[in-house]
Amino acid sequence: SSILLCLSLIAMWVMSASGHQTANILMVFEQPGTSHFKSAAAVARVLSSRGYNITFILPEPYHTYPAASQYRDIFSFLHIRKGCSRKSLIVDTEQLAQDVTIESDSTSLLFQLIKAVADDFLKSSEDLLCDVELNDEIMSSRFDLIMTDANFLWQQVLVQKMPDIPHGLISTTAASSLTNSWIRAPNLPSILPGFMIRTHHRKPLSFFWRTYNTVFIYGAVIFFSAVLDPLMGVVTSSYSSSVSHYPTITFGLSDIWLTNADFTTDTPRPFLPNMVLVGGLNIEEPEPLSEEYQVIFDNAGAEGVLVVSMGTVVDGVSQEQADAMSASFARLPQIIIWKEPNPPPRVIGNNTYLKKWIPQKDLVAHPKTRALVYHCGNNGAFEALYHGVPIIGIPIFADQTDVAYRMMSTGMGLVIELSTLTNETLYQVTAEVLNNPKYRERAQYLSAVYRDNTVTAPERGAFWVEYILRHRGNRLMRAKVTEMGIIQEYLLDVWLFSVVLIYIIMKCLQWLFGACFR
């Protein structure tokens, strides 16, 4: 009987495994930023190892897409035949991004940048949705789950074409006040600083900041809704008459939301039940340094090494700022390994190594690395957190300001704005982080807290994706607020009723007292 029991268990396991192998997952990440693809690929790699079939939609053939080529034997790939040019999104917005970050008080430039990005999103959505051959291939492939990039609204139109298929989101950033409004998560201006607000994220907000925050959060929600909803309405109506609502609503109807955030760095606040924190999707174990870099670290001495990287998508540093950074670094006793910015500095110090590309994750992991100077991308934040390395944040673009001030609020580094960056200001901030042990001690403490987990972030994300597949969705964890209108959600009818009721009571009391004392 024991043998029969064992055979039965083995048979059940084989049947279960074969069921997994027949599950097909579509990952829609056809935009230019490689960090978005890498975050999704981290979860997909775990799922693939468990027998799932993974298909990615990319902006171009995988063999021309550096981040994807290493997965050619693991995933299947589709690409937009009309071509969502990686270069178009970068080139069209790069100069505006530089102007906005260099002249950070220019509101008109910020609106121009938002319009440029929105125009690119519209073009990309048309490329994706009007590719008839690609759409036919998607519809005929019988996918069991579709995962999309939470940072790109127009992908949700594709989701609406397949309403019976479970849908999940992967976000490369923490949930902001704006995305909270889309997924109908609680927005609390009293504790949650609005997107890109330059204030401390872990101290109680003053009256001024609570007032400013309230206006900013709800103003941004109204503004983006006024811009994005009509924009997406154009795409929706031209794509299919069967699509009945804006993509923003699809966010709230998603079965799972994997957000690349963690409470060690994010502001503690309430989340919806179907939001799962998977901060650190990009973290990989370091590889041995090449001989060239090993020699540099061996010669660094007790002062150690400062790693500098200002990103790859948008170069927001002007020539004058690059020169100021170089002059500031030359004053430090540390060795500087600097990923070359565009434009590069005209003069560098004797302690500086300028490189076209650097193995950032391997350099940050080295015990002689004293700090990371960088543009405050979310992936770099988790690399520094994982290895307990202090940061000097110089935010350039998009969510980087938000990341910078969240990391500063943890106590593991400082922030300097590009608009105030000079030789002296950068030197003072860098010297403070390098010479004051509290930043490194805090970084190492947070690293220990973050590492205290039984599973990795990709494994946690993969578990919840499997959960959705097993149960054909996740409606039990979907907030009822997604079924409400604005009037019901914000109790506007209740407040109106209360005001009218109080008015009637006051009038009755006024009449009663008048009648009694005549």
C-alpha positions as CSV (number, residue, x, y, z in Angstrom):
1,S,0.0,0.0,0.0
2,S,2.9,2.4,0.7
3,I,4.2,1.7,-2.8
4,L,0.8,2.6,-4.3
5,L,0.7,5.7,-2.2
6,C,4.1,6.8,-3.4
7,L,3.2,6.1,-7.0
8,S,0.0,8.1,-6.6
9,L,1.9,11.1,-5.2
10,I,4.4,10.9,-8.0
11,A,1.6,10.8,-10.5
12,M,-0.1,13.8,-8.9
13,W,3.2,15.7,-9.0
14,V,3.7,14.9,-12.7
15,M,0.2,16.0,-13.5
16,S,0.7,19.2,-11.6
17,A,4.0,19.8,-13.3
18,S,2.6,19.1,-16.7
19,G,-0.2,21.6,-15.9
20,H,2.4,24.2,-15.2
21,Q,4.2,23.5,-18.4
22,T,1.0,24.3,-20.4
23,A,0.5,27.7,-18.8
24,N,1.4,30.5,-21.2
25,I,2.3,33.9,-19.9
26,L,2.5,37.1,-22.0
27,M,4.8,39.9,-20.7
28,V,4.2,43.2,-22.4
29,F,7.3,45.4,-21.9
30,E,7.8,46.9,-25.3
31,Q,9.4,50.3,-24.3
32,P,13.0,51.6,-24.4
33,G,14.1,51.4,-20.8
34,T,16.0,48.2,-20.1
35,S,15.4,48.4,-16.3
36,H,11.8,47.7,-16.9
37,F,12.5,44.6,-18.9
38,K,15.1,43.4,-16.4
39,S,12.6,43.7,-13.5
40,A,10.0,41.6,-15.4
41,A,12.6,39.2,-16.6
42,A,13.7,38.5,-13.0
43,V,10.2,37.2,-12.2
44,A,9.9,35.5,-15.6
45,R,13.2,33.6,-15.1
46,V,11.9,32.0,-11.9
47,L,8.6,31.1,-13.6
48,S,10.4,29.6,-16.6
49,S,12.5,27.4,-14.2
50,R,9.1,26.1,-12.9
51,G,7.9,25.0,-16.3
52,Y,5.9,28.0,-17.5
53,N,6.1,29.3,-21.1
54,I,7.1,33.0,-21.2
55,T,6.6,35.3,-24.2
56,F,7.8,38.9,-24.2
57,I,6.7,41.7,-26.5
58,L,9.7,43.9,-27.2
59,P,10.1,47.2,-29.2
60,E,12.5,45.5,-31.6
61,P,13.9,42.0,-32.4
62,Y,15.4,40.4,-29.3
63,H,18.9,40.0,-30.9
64,T,19.1,43.8,-31.3
65,Y,17.9,44.4,-27.7
66,P,20.9,43.9,-25.4
67,A,18.9,43.2,-22.3
68,A,16.9,40.4,-23.9
69,S,19.6,38.6,-25.9
70,Q,20.8,36.6,-22.9
71,Y,17.4,35.1,-22.5
72,R,17.0,33.8,-26.1
73,D,17.1,30.2,-24.9
74,I,14.6,30.8,-22.0
75,F,11.8,33.0,-23.3
76,S,10.0,33.4,-26.6
77,F,9.9,36.9,-28.1
78,L,7.5,38.9,-30.3
79,H,8.3,42.4,-31.5
80,I,6.4,45.3,-32.9
81,R,7.0,45.1,-36.7
82,K,6.1,48.8,-37.2
83,G,8.9,49.6,-34.8
84,C,8.7,51.4,-31.5
85,S,12.1,53.0,-31.9
86,R,14.1,53.0,-28.7
87,K,15.9,56.1,-29.9
88,S,12.7,58.1,-30.6
89,L,11.6,58.2,-26.9
90,I,15.1,59.1,-25.7
91,V,16.0,61.7,-28.3
92,D,12.6,63.4,-28.4
93,T,12.7,64.0,-24.6
94,E,16.4,64.1,-23.7
95,Q,17.0,67.8,-24.2
96,L,13.8,68.7,-22.4
97,A,14.8,66.5,-19.6
98,Q,18.1,68.2,-19.3
99,D,16.4,71.6,-19.4
100,V,13.9,70.6,-16.7
101,T,16.6,69.2,-14.4
102,I,19.1,72.0,-14.9
103,E,16.4,74.7,-14.6
104,S,14.3,72.8,-12.1
105,D,12.0,75.8,-11.4
106,S,10.8,76.0,-15.0
107,T,7.2,74.9,-14.9
108,S,6.6,75.5,-18.6
109,L,9.5,73.2,-19.5
110,L,8.1,70.5,-17.2
111,F,4.7,70.7,-19.0
112,Q,6.6,70.5,-22.4
113,L,8.3,67.4,-21.2
114,I,5.1,65.8,-20.1
115,K,3.6,66.6,-23.5
116,A,6.6,65.1,-25.3
117,V,6.4,61.9,-23.3
118,A,2.6,61.7,-23.8
119,D,3.1,62.1,-27.5
120,D,5.7,59.3,-27.5
121,F,3.3,57.1,-25.5
122,L,0.6,57.8,-28.1
123,K,3.0,56.8,-31.0
124,S,4.1,53.7,-29.1
125,S,0.6,52.6,-28.4
126,E,-0.4,53.0,-32.1
127,D,2.7,51.0,-33.1
128,L,1.6,48.2,-30.7
129,L,-2.1,48.2,-31.2
130,C,-2.2,48.8,-35.0
131,D,0.2,46.0,-35.8
132,V,-2.5,43.6,-37.0
133,E,-0.2,40.7,-37.5
134,L,1.1,41.0,-34.0
135,N,-2.3,41.3,-32.5
136,D,-3.6,38.3,-34.4
137,E,-0.6,36.3,-33.1
138,I,-1.4,37.4,-29.5
139,M,-5.1,36.5,-29.8
140,S,-4.4,33.1,-31.3
141,S,-1.7,32.1,-28.8
142,R,-4.2,31.3,-26.0
143,F,-2.3,33.0,-23.1
144,D,-3.4,32.1,-19.6
145,L,-2.1,35.4,-18.0
146,I,-1.0,38.8,-19.3
147,M,1.5,40.9,-17.3
148,T,2.1,44.5,-18.3
149,D,4.3,47.4,-17.3
150,A,2.5,49.5,-14.6
151,N,4.5,52.6,-15.7
152,F,2.9,52.6,-19.2
153,L,-0.8,53.2,-19.3
154,W,-1.5,52.6,-23.0
155,Q,-0.5,48.9,-22.6
156,Q,-3.8,48.4,-20.7
157,V,-5.8,48.8,-23.9
158,L,-4.3,45.5,-25.1
159,V,-5.4,44.0,-21.8
160,Q,-9.0,45.1,-22.4
161,K,-9.1,43.1,-25.7
162,M,-8.7,39.9,-23.6
163,P,-11.1,40.6,-20.6
164,D,-11.4,36.9,-19.7
165,I,-7.6,36.5,-19.1
166,P,-6.2,37.3,-15.7
167,H,-4.1,40.4,-15.7
168,G,-1.2,41.5,-13.5
169,L,1.1,44.6,-13.3
170,I,4.8,44.9,-12.6
171,S,6.0,48.3,-11.5
172,T,9.7,49.2,-11.5
173,T,9.0,51.9,-8.9
174,A,7.2,52.4,-5.6
175,A,3.5,53.2,-5.9
176,S,3.1,57.0,-6.1
177,S,0.2,59.2,-5.3
178,L,-0.7,59.2,-9.0
179,T,-0.7,55.4,-9.5
180,N,-2.6,55.1,-6.2
181,S,-5.4,57.1,-7.8
182,W,-5.4,54.8,-10.8
183,I,-5.6,51.6,-8.7
184,R,-7.9,53.3,-6.2
185,A,-5.5,52.7,-3.3
186,P,-5.6,55.0,-0.3
187,N,-4.0,58.4,-0.9
188,L,-3.1,60.0,2.4
189,P,-1.6,63.5,1.9
190,S,-1.1,63.7,5.7
191,I,1.6,61.0,5.6
192,L,2.5,60.2,1.9
193,P,4.5,62.9,0.1
194,G,3.3,63.4,-3.5
195,F,5.3,62.2,-6.4
196,M,8.6,64.2,-6.8
197,I,7.9,66.4,-3.7
198,R,11.3,67.4,-2.2
199,T,10.7,66.7,1.5
200,H,11.5,64.1,4.2
201,H,9.4,61.0,3.8
202,R,9.7,59.6,7.3
203,K,9.1,62.6,9.5
204,P,5.6,64.0,10.3
205,L,4.7,66.6,7.7
206,S,4.3,70.2,8.9
207,F,1.1,72.1,8.3
208,F,2.7,73.8,5.2
209,W,3.7,70.5,3.7
210,R,0.4,68.8,4.4
211,T,-1.4,71.7,2.7
212,Y,1.0,71.7,-0.2
213,N,0.9,68.0,-0.5
214,T,-2.9,67.9,-0.6
215,V,-3.0,70.5,-3.4
216,F,-0.2,68.7,-5.3
217,I,-1.6,65.2,-5.0
218,Y,-5.2,66.0,-6.0
219,G,-4.1,68.6,-8.5
220,A,-1.7,66.1,-10.2
221,V,-4.5,63.5,-10.3
222,I,-6.9,65.9,-12.0
223,F,-4.2,67.2,-14.4
224,F,-3.0,63.8,-15.5
225,S,-6.6,62.5,-15.8
226,A,-7.4,65.5,-17.9
227,V,-4.4,64.8,-20.2
228,L,-4.1,61.0,-20.2
229,D,-7.7,59.9,-20.2
230,P,-8.7,61.9,-23.4
231,L,-5.4,60.8,-25.0
232,M,-6.1,57.2,-24.2
233,G,-9.7,57.7,-25.3
234,V,-8.4,58.5,-28.8
235,V,-6.4,55.3,-28.9
236,T,-9.2,53.2,-27.3
237,S,-11.9,54.3,-29.8
238,S,-9.6,53.9,-32.9
239,Y,-8.4,50.5,-31.7
240,S,-11.6,48.7,-30.9
241,S,-15.3,49.5,-30.2
242,S,-15.4,46.7,-27.7
243,V,-13.1,48.5,-25.3
244,S,-15.5,50.2,-22.9
245,H,-13.4,52.2,-20.5
246,Y,-10.1,54.1,-20.0
247,P,-6.9,52.2,-19.3
248,T,-6.7,53.9,-15.9
249,I,-9.7,51.9,-14.8
250,T,-7.9,48.7,-16.0
251,F,-5.3,49.4,-13.3
252,G,-7.9,49.0,-10.6
253,L,-9.3,45.8,-12.1
254,S,-5.9,44.1,-12.2
255,D,-5.6,40.8,-10.3
256,I,-2.1,41.4,-8.9
257,W,0.3,44.4,-8.7
258,L,4.0,43.6,-8.1
259,T,5.6,46.8,-7.0
260,N,9.4,47.2,-6.9
261,A,9.4,48.7,-3.4
262,D,10.2,47.7,0.2
263,F,9.3,49.2,3.6
264,T,13.0,49.6,4.4
265,T,13.1,52.4,1.9
266,D,9.4,53.3,1.1
267,T,7.1,55.4,3.2
268,P,5.0,53.2,5.5
269,R,1.4,53.4,4.4
270,P,-1.6,51.3,3.6
271,F,-1.7,49.1,0.5
272,L,-4.5,47.2,-1.2
273,P,-4.5,43.4,-0.6
274,N,-3.5,42.6,-4.2
275,M,-0.4,44.9,-4.1
276,V,2.7,42.9,-3.3
277,L,6.1,44.4,-2.4
278,V,8.9,42.9,-4.4
279,G,11.6,45.5,-3.9
280,G,15.0,44.5,-5.3
281,L,13.9,42.5,-8.4
282,N,17.1,43.5,-10.2
283,I,19.5,42.4,-7.4
284,E,22.0,39.8,-8.6
285,E,24.9,38.2,-6.8
286,P,28.1,40.0,-7.8
287,E,30.6,38.4,-10.2
288,P,34.4,38.4,-9.8
289,L,36.0,41.7,-10.9
290,S,38.0,41.7,-14.1
291,E,41.8,42.0,-13.6
292,E,41.6,45.7,-14.5
293,Y,39.1,46.6,-11.8
294,Q,40.7,44.3,-9.3
295,V,44.0,46.2,-9.7
296,I,42.2,49.5,-9.1
297,F,40.7,48.2,-5.8
298,D,43.9,46.6,-4.7
299,N,45.6,50.0,-5.1
300,A,42.8,51.9,-3.4
301,G,44.2,51.6,0.1
302,A,42.2,52.3,3.3
303,E,40.4,55.3,1.7
304,G,38.6,53.0,-0.7
305,V,36.7,53.6,-3.9
306,L,33.8,56.0,-4.9
307,V,31.6,54.6,-7.6
308,V,29.9,57.2,-9.9
309,S,27.1,56.5,-12.4
310,M,24.6,59.0,-13.8
311,G,22.4,56.5,-15.7
312,T,22.0,55.3,-19.3
313,V,18.7,56.6,-20.6
314,V,18.8,60.3,-20.0
315,D,22.0,62.3,-19.7
316,G,20.9,65.3,-17.6
317,V,24.4,66.7,-16.8
318,S,25.6,69.8,-18.6
319,Q,29.3,70.4,-19.6
320,E,29.7,72.8,-16.7
321,Q,28.2,70.3,-14.2
322,A,30.4,67.5,-15.5
323,D,33.5,69.7,-15.0
324,A,32.3,70.7,-11.5
325,M,31.8,67.0,-10.6
326,S,35.3,66.2,-11.9
327,A,36.9,69.0,-10.0
328,S,35.1,68.0,-6.8
329,F,36.1,64.3,-7.1
330,A,39.7,65.3,-7.7
331,R,39.7,66.8,-4.1
332,L,38.8,63.5,-2.5
333,P,41.4,61.0,-1.2
334,Q,39.3,58.1,-2.6
335,I,39.8,56.5,-6.0
336,I,36.9,57.4,-8.4
337,I,35.4,54.9,-10.9
338,W,33.1,57.0,-13.0
339,K,30.8,55.9,-15.8
340,E,31.4,58.5,-18.4
341,P,28.6,61.1,-18.6
342,N,27.5,62.8,-21.8
343,P,29.2,65.2,-22.2
344,P,32.3,64.0,-20.5
345,P,34.4,66.3,-18.2
346,R,37.1,68.1,-20.0
347,V,39.7,67.5,-17.2
348,I,39.8,64.7,-14.7
349,G,41.8,64.2,-11.5
350,N,44.7,61.8,-11.1
351,N,42.4,59.7,-8.8
352,T,39.7,59.3,-11.4
353,Y,39.1,56.4,-13.9
354,L,36.6,57.4,-16.6
355,K,34.9,54.4,-18.2
356,K,32.4,54.1,-21.1
357,W,30.7,51.3,-19.1
358,I,31.1,49.9,-15.6
359,P,29.9,46.7,-13.9
360,Q,28.0,48.7,-11.3
361,K,26.5,45.7,-9.3
362,D,30.0,44.2,-9.0
363,L,31.7,47.4,-8.0
364,V,29.0,48.4,-5.4
365,A,29.3,45.0,-3.8
366,H,33.1,45.3,-3.2
367,P,34.0,45.8,0.5
368,K,36.2,48.7,-0.4
369,T,33.4,50.7,-2.0
370,R,32.8,53.7,0.3
371,A,29.7,55.2,-1.4
372,L,27.7,55.4,-4.6
373,V,27.2,58.7,-6.4
374,Y,24.4,58.2,-8.8
375,H,21.2,59.5,-10.5
376,C,18.8,57.7,-8.1
377,G,17.3,55.1,-10.3
378,N,15.3,52.6,-8.3
379,N,17.5,49.7,-9.2
380,G,20.6,51.4,-8.0
381,A,18.9,52.2,-4.8
382,F,18.3,48.5,-4.1
383,E,21.8,47.6,-5.1
384,A,23.2,50.1,-2.5
385,L,20.7,48.9,0.1
386,Y,21.5,45.2,-0.5
387,H,25.2,45.8,0.0
388,G,24.9,48.4,2.7
389,V,26.6,51.2,0.7
390,P,25.8,54.9,1.5
391,I,24.6,57.0,-1.4
392,I,25.0,60.6,-2.7
393,G,21.9,61.1,-4.9
394,I,21.8,63.5,-7.8
395,P,18.3,63.0,-9.3
396,I,17.9,63.8,-13.0
397,F,14.6,62.6,-14.4
398,A,11.1,61.1,-13.8
399,D,10.8,59.2,-10.5
400,Q,14.5,59.8,-9.5
401,T,13.6,62.8,-7.3
402,D,11.2,60.6,-5.4
403,V,13.7,57.8,-5.0
404,A,16.4,60.3,-3.9
405,Y,14.3,61.8,-1.1
406,R,13.0,58.4,0.0
407,M,16.6,57.1,0.3
408,M,17.7,60.3,2.1
409,S,14.8,59.9,4.5
410,T,16.2,56.4,5.5
411,G,19.4,58.1,6.7
412,M,21.7,56.2,4.4
413,G,22.7,59.2,2.3
414,L,22.2,62.7,1.1
415,V,20.8,64.5,-1.9
416,I,22.1,67.3,-4.0
417,E,20.0,68.9,-6.7
418,L,21.5,69.5,-10.2
419,S,20.3,73.1,-10.0
420,T,22.6,73.7,-6.9
421,L,25.5,71.4,-8.0
422,T,28.9,73.1,-8.0
423,N,32.4,72.0,-7.2
424,E,32.0,73.1,-3.6
425,T,28.5,71.9,-2.9
426,L,29.1,68.4,-4.2
427,Y,32.4,68.2,-2.3
428,Q,30.7,69.2,1.0
429,V,27.9,66.6,0.5
430,T,30.3,63.8,-0.6
431,A,32.7,64.5,2.2
432,E,29.9,64.4,4.8
433,V,28.7,61.0,3.6
434,L,32.2,59.6,3.4
435,N,33.6,60.9,6.7
436,N,30.5,60.6,8.9
437,P,30.1,57.0,10.0
438,K,26.4,57.3,10.7
439,Y,25.5,57.0,7.0
440,R,27.4,53.7,6.5
441,E,26.1,52.3,9.8
442,R,22.6,53.1,8.8
443,A,23.1,51.6,5.3
444,Q,24.4,48.4,6.9
445,Y,21.6,48.2,9.4
446,L,19.0,48.6,6.6
447,S,20.8,46.0,4.5
448,A,20.5,43.5,7.4
449,V,16.8,44.3,7.7
450,Y,16.2,44.0,4.0
451,R,18.1,40.7,3.7
452,D,16.0,39.2,6.6
453,N,13.7,37.3,4.2
454,T,13.0,33.7,3.5
455,V,12.6,34.2,-0.3
456,T,14.1,36.6,-2.9
457,A,12.0,39.3,-4.5
458,P,11.7,37.5,-7.8
459,E,10.6,34.3,-6.0
460,R,8.0,36.3,-4.1
461,G,6.7,37.8,-7.3
462,A,6.7,34.4,-9.0
463,F,4.6,32.9,-6.2
464,W,1.9,35.4,-6.6
465,V,1.8,35.0,-10.4
466,E,1.4,31.3,-9.8
467,Y,-1.4,32.1,-7.3
468,I,-3.3,34.0,-10.0
469,L,-2.8,31.2,-12.5
470,R,-4.0,28.6,-10.0
471,H,-7.2,30.5,-9.1
472,R,-7.8,32.1,-12.5
473,G,-7.7,35.5,-11.1
474,N,-7.8,37.2,-7.7
475,R,-11.2,38.9,-7.4
476,L,-11.5,38.1,-3.7
477,M,-8.6,40.5,-3.0
478,R,-9.8,43.3,-5.3
479,A,-11.0,46.4,-3.4
480,K,-14.7,47.2,-3.7
481,V,-13.7,50.8,-4.3
482,T,-12.9,49.9,-7.9
483,E,-16.7,49.4,-8.4
484,M,-17.6,52.8,-7.0
485,G,-17.8,56.1,-8.6
486,I,-16.1,59.2,-7.3
487,I,-19.2,60.4,-5.5
488,Q,-19.5,57.1,-3.5
489,E,-15.7,56.7,-3.0
490,Y,-15.2,60.2,-1.4
491,L,-18.6,60.1,0.4
492,L,-19.7,63.3,-1.5
493,D,-23.3,62.2,-1.2
494,V,-23.0,61.6,2.5
495,W,-21.3,65.0,3.1
496,L,-24.0,66.7,1.0
497,F,-26.8,64.9,2.9
498,S,-25.1,65.8,6.2
499,V,-24.9,69.5,5.3
500,V,-28.5,69.6,4.2
501,L,-29.6,67.7,7.3
502,I,-27.6,70.2,9.6
503,Y,-29.2,73.1,7.7
504,I,-32.7,71.7,8.2
505,I,-32.0,71.0,11.9
506,M,-30.7,74.6,12.4
507,K,-33.7,76.0,10.6
508,C,-36.1,73.9,12.8
509,L,-34.3,75.0,16.0
510,Q,-34.4,78.6,14.8
511,W,-38.2,78.4,14.2
512,L,-38.7,76.6,17.6
513,F,-36.8,79.1,19.6
514,G,-38.6,81.9,17.7
515,A,-42.0,80.4,18.5
516,C,-41.1,79.9,22.2
517,F,-39.9,83.4,22.9
518,R,-42.5,85.5,21.0
